[in-house]
Amino acid sequence: MITDIHLQSFRSYEDDSFEFSPNVNIIVGPNASGKTNLLESILVVSRGSSYRAKDIDLITTNKPWSRIEANYETINRVVKLSKNPLGKVDKSYEINTNKSKRLNLSQTIPIVLFEPNHLLLLIGSPELRRNYLDDILEQTTPGFKALKANYKRALAQRNSLLKANFKNPEIFVWNIRLSELGGKIYKDRVLLIDNLRQEISRLYDSLSSGAEDIKLDYKTNININNYESDLLHKLENATTHDISRGFTSYGPHRDDLVITINSNAAGEYASRGETRTILLGLKIIEAGIIESARGIKPLFLFDDVFSELDGARRLALTVILRGYQSFITTTDADIVIKHFAQTANIIPINRR
């Protein structure tokens, strides 16, 4: 539980402090007032990075550095960002005065984030759904963040050779590397989808009066019975084709999470209400998976999406959030307050 936060030269905040309730915190203000910036600061001090911006963009314009300090019960956490002469950002962390340049999984505070882009999860690009899976894995699976980073570097190396427009024997080395790393990413994603699949239908039923059949599946053009070896085989056979296109055609960076409702693609056939119910269900399941893996309750961050839920789904969310510390941004306090009137901490943001 985070008790307070102090922001210096962070986004729109010059030098501001906020205190939080252990229950529901409603951050209220007009558009462009800094509500999302405050939510973002909680994410950065908890996990080390933003969901929407590069580190350099977190520092207030024309300022050389930024600092976030927060207290999580007995733990003091500080994130410092400073511009260096090369125009990049040096970032450092302090946890109870212990300094480091990066956070390992055990040093992060788990977060369940629900922001406007997540409303496009069903109808948006496969990248959104891959990122959704990978974000959960980064918070629950030791080594996954490094695994994903290593895969991206290997992919960039292979793509660089492809764009050189000739068959370099070195491509084979990167084919092997990509297949090894890709196989591990596939296994982690499939295990996660199995966990999501076990819960989504039951939870959907509890959030909706309908009797729809919701299913989750992993979509790939690689043989799932032997992902690693089949990926290597496909990378080898596709080299000439990939050279002509300038990018790698096969691998987990091309895979997808498929969500169906009554055997139809949810992105095409789900109604607005059904879409919201599926997304809310996934977020609630995500919280349970994170809590089970980490042994601590995650923080809930809702960035301007509460108004997208109808009365029944708001009520269902109200019940769920009773067990978690949560932060909800909104331009209309009345929409949120009536659901949490007894326990809500109202934080007005009026700056522009």
N, C-alpha and C positions, 0 to 999 in steps of 0.2 A: 504494500500500500504506500503510495506517495503522499506525503503530508504537505509539502510546499515546494515551490520552485522559484528561482531567481534568475532573471534573464538580463544579460548585458550585451548590447549591440547585436541582438539576435533578430533578424528580419525587421519587423516594424517596432520592436521593443528596444528602447534605449537603455533603460534601467528600471525594471519593473519586477515586482514580486507578487505571488499568488499563493493562497492557502487552500487546501482541498479537503473535502469531506471523504470519509472512508467508504461512502456509499455512492450516490449519483451526483455528479457535478455538471450543471447545465451552463454552458458558455454561450451567452446571449449577446447579439449585436448585429448591426446592419452589415450588408455585404462589404467586403474590403476593409473591415474594421480590425482584423487581426485575429479573429477566432481560430482559423485554421493554423495560423502561425503558432498560437499557444499549444494547440493539439500536437503540432509538429515538434515542438520543443520537448514534449513529454516522450515522444517516440525516439528522438535523437539521444536524449539522456538515458533512455532505457535500453536501446538497441544499438546506438552508435551511428545511425544514418537516417536520412529522410526517405520517405516513400515518393517524393515528388520533385526533389531538387538536388543538385550537386552541392558539395560542401561549401564552395565559394559563394553560392547564392544564399547561404544561411547567414552570412555576415552582413550586417546593415551596410547599405551603400555608402561608400567613402569612409568606412571604418576599417582599421587594420586587423581587428580581432573580434571574436565573439566568445562569450562564456555562458554556460548553463550550469547552474548548481541546483540539485534537488536532494531531498531527504526522503528515504524510504525507510520509515520507522527508525531503526538504529543505524542505517547505512547512509553515509553521505556520498553523493556521486557528483562529479564535476566533469564536464566536457569543455575543452578549450579548442578553438579554431583560430588560426592566425595565418595571414597571408605572408608568403615568403617572396624573396626577390624574383623568383621565376614565375610569379603570377599564379602559383598553386597554393594549396592550403595544407598546413601542418596541423594534425589533429592529435590530441592527447587526452587521456582519461585519468581520473583519480577516483579510487574507491576507498574511502576511509584513509586517505593520504597515500595509498599505494598507487604509484604511477605506472602507466603502460601506454603503448602506442596503439594497441588494438584490444578488443574485447573477445575473450573466448566465450563459448556458449554458456558456461556456468556463470559468467559475469553479467550476462544480459538479463533484463527483466522482460518476460514474455508479454506480448501484445496481441490482441485481436482487433484489427483495424477494419472498419467498414466505411468506405469513402465513395464519392459519386462514381468513380470509374468502375467500381465493383458492380454497379447496376448494369454494366455492359458485359458482365462475365458470360452470360449465355449467348449473347448475339455478337459479341466482339470477336477479335482475332484469336487464333489459338495461343498466341503469345500471352494474352491475359490469363488464360486458364493454366498454362505452364507456370507462369509466375505465381499464380495463386497456390499451386501445389508446392512449388519450390520454397515459397515464403514460409509455409508451415514446416517443411522439412528443415529449413535453416534454424528454426526455433526449437526443433524437437530431436533432430538426429545429429549427434556429434560427428564432425568432419564433413557434413554435407555442403556447408558454405564453401569450404576449401575445394571440395570435389567439383562443385559447379564452376568455381573460378578457374580451376585447372582445365576443365573441359572447354571453357570459353577461350582460354589462351591457345589451346591446341587447335581449336576450330579456326581461330584467327590465323594461326601459322599455316594451316592447310589452305585456307582461302587465299592467303598471300601468294603461295606457290601456284595456285590455280590461275590467279590473275596475271602471273608472269607469263602465262600462255605457252608453256612447254611441259613435257613430261619429265619432271625431275625425280630421280630415284628416291629423293628424300621424302616425297609424298607418301611412300609406303610406310616410313617410320611414323608419320602422323596418322596414317590410317590405323595402324596398330594402337597407337595411343588413344585415338578417339574411340575405337571400339571397346577398349578396356574401360575407359572412364564412362562411356555411354552406357555400357552394360550395368554399371553400378548405379547410375542415375535412374535407369529404367527400373531396377529392382526396388529402389527406395520409393519411387513414385507409385508403383503397383501396390506395395504394401500399404501406403497411405490411402490409396483409393479403396482398397479392401476395407479399411477402417471406416472411411466415409460411407461406403456402400451399405455396411451393416446397420448404420444408424439413420440414414436419410429418409427412408420410407416411414419408419416409425415416428420420427420427429415431424415429418411433413404432415402426417395424419393428426398429430396433436396441435399443429398450428393452423390447420385448415379443416373445414367440414367436408371436403371432397374425399374421394376414394381413388385418387390418381395413383398410378404405378410409376415411381421415380427410380431410374437406374443410372448408375455411373459406370463408364467403361473407359479403358485406355486405348486410344487409337494410334496405331503405328503401322508403317509399311515394312517393319522388320519382323522376322519370325520370332514370336514371343517364347517359343520353346527353347530357343538358343540365340538370344538377342545379340550377345557379344560376337559370336563367330559369324552370324548372318550379317551383322552390320559390317564387319571387316570384308566379307565377300562382296557386299553391295558397294562399298566404298571403292574397292579395287575395280570392279566392273564399270563403275560410273565415272572413272577418272577422266576419260576423254569428253564425256558429256558435261561433267562439272567444269572442265577447262573452258568449254565453249560458253558456259553460263557465268562463270566466275565465282561460283559459290558451291558449298557442299549440300548435296541433295538429300542425304540420309543421316539420321541420328536423332537423339532425343530433342534437339532443337527444332525438329520438324513434327514432333508428336503432338498429341492433343488429348484433352479430357472431354469425353462425349457424355452429355447429360440428356436423357430422354424422359419424356412424360407420356405414358401409355404407348410406348414403343415409337413415338415420334420425336424428332429433334426438338428439344425444349426451346432452343433459340428461335425456331420458326413457328412452333405451335402453342407454346405456353402463353397464357393471357398475362396481363400486367400483374394481377393478383397472384397468379401461380408463380410467376417469375420472382416476385418479392418473397413469397413463401419459401421457395427453393433456396434463395440466397440467404435468407435469415436462418433457415435450417442449417445450411453449411457453416455459417458463422458460429452458431451455437455448438455444433459438433466440433468445429475447430478448437473452441475453448476447452472442451472436454479432452480432446487429444493432447493439447498442449499441457493442460493441468496434469494429466496422467503421466506424460513423459517427463515433466520437469518437477513435479511434486509441489508446485506452487500455483496459485490462481493467477491467470493473466489479467492485465488491465484491458478494459473494453474502451476503444476510441471510436466514436460515431461522428463522422464529419458531414453534417448537413444532409443526413439521409433519413432521419426519424420521420420527417414529413412525408416521405415516400411510402410509408407503411400506413395501412388503414387501421381503423380502431381495434379490430380483433388482433392484428399482428402487433400493434403497439402494446396491447394488454399482455399478450404472450411474452413479449420482450421484457416488459416490466417485471413479470414473475421471475424470469431468468436472471435479470440483473440484480436481484436482491442479494445474491451471493457473491457479487463482484464489485470492485471499485470501477466506476465507469465515468467517461467524459463525453458529453454530447453537445455539439455545437448546433446552434439554430438561430434563424433570424426572427422567429416567432416563438417567444417563450411560452405562450399559452398552450401551444400544441404539446409541449413536453411537460410543463409543470403539473398539469392536472393529473398526470399519471404517476408523478413522484412527489406530490405536494408535502407528504409527511417527512420525507428524508432528503429532499434535493437541496444542494448547495448552489445558489445562483451566483454566477460570475459575470457581471455586465462588462462588455467591451465596447467603448464608445469612440475610440480613436479612428481617424481616417487618414 
